[in-house]
Amino acid sequence: MNAIYATMMVASTNVQNEALDENGYGPGFLGFVFTAFLALAVIFLIRDMVRRVRRVRYASEAESKQNELMLKGENQPVQEPTDPVDPKTSEDS
């Protein structure tokens, strides 16, 4: 058992010494580019997912509001405002 342990220690020491060689150390520029690309892809995917979940949530809220109105007997579609209202130019004053 001790012979196996000693052999493993010698082998790992040789591997560690070879890994510290200045010519082959680190992932290099290609590793950096790949990691940066992966990080950007994850950021864009998360933004897209949040946008889609928000759309689904708003659609379900509008549908539940429509169902409430139908149950009350008011059969009017829920309409979103088409133009934003600017209080400075509003004609209600």
C-alpha positions, 0 to 999 in steps of 0.5 A, spaced: 500 500 500 505 504 501 509 503 495 502 505 491 502 511 495 509 513 494 509 511 486 503 516 486 506 522 490 512 521 485 508 521 479 504 527 481 511 531 483 513 530 476 507 532 473 507 538 477 514 540 475 512 539 468 506 544 468 510 549 471 514 550 465 513 557 462 512 555 455 506 551 456 503 554 462 495 557 462 490 557 457 493 562 453 489 567 449 484 562 445 482 560 452 480 567 454 477 568 448 472 562 449 471 564 456 469 571 454 464 569 448 461 564 453 460 569 458 457 574 453 452 568 450 450 567 457 448 574 458 444 575 452 440 568 453 439 571 460 436 578 458 432 574 452 429 569 457 427 575 462 424 578 456 420 572 454 418 571 461 415 578 462 411 577 456 408 571 458 406 574 465 403 580 462 399 576 457 396 572 463 395 578 467 391 581 461 387 574 460 385 574 467 383 581 467 378 579 461 376 573 465 374 577 471 370 582 466 366 577 463 364 574 469 361 580 471 357 581 465 362 586 462 364 583 455 369 589 453 376 587 451 381 590 455 385 595 451 392 598 452 393 605 451 396 606 444 399 613 445 403 615 451 400 621 455 404 627 456 401 631 462 404 637 459 400 637 452 394 633 455 387 637 453 384 635 460 386 642 463 
